[in-house]
Amino acid sequence: MDWLGIGVLVFAIAIFIGVLFLKPVLDKLAATLDNTAETVSTVNKSLGDITSETSLILYNTNETLVDVNDKIAKLNPLFSIIHDTGEAAHHLTATMASYTSVKHDRAEAGINYINAKDLEGIMRGAAFVYYLRQVKKQSDQIATQNIEEA
């Protein structure tokens, strides 16, 4: 045998010993890969179940959103009416405030005029005459009703 044959024999023996040492490691690796394959299969099945449940939840959510949108669409005219009513009330209030402000200014000017000219006594007399005329009207109406009833 020559040196090349001896080298090949030593190399073959080294590979055989390496394979003997690596066999348990390779067996463990194969078992781990088998477990991984089973886990992936279980995960795929679970994902299928989860996907179907998620699809059902999304369908129910979409149905609920459609229902809510329909109900909101029915309420929109009511909100428009409330908005229009609020604007009308605001406009009325602003008009009344403007009107009373003008009347207040005129009344204040009249009071200032009466105070400046010392016409308070005349105004009280005019108010008394007005009161007497109102009382006279009421008594005439009562008398007319009594005559008609009799």
Protein Blocks (a to p, Z undefined) as FASTA:
>chain_A
ZZklmmmmmmmmmmmmmmmmmmmmmmmmmmmmmmmmmmmmmmmmmmmmmmmmmmmmmmmm
mmmmmmmmmmmmmmmmmmmmmmmmmmmmmmmmmmmmmmmmmmmmmmmmmmmmmmmnopmm
mmmmmmmmmmmmmmmmmmmmmmmmmmmmZZ
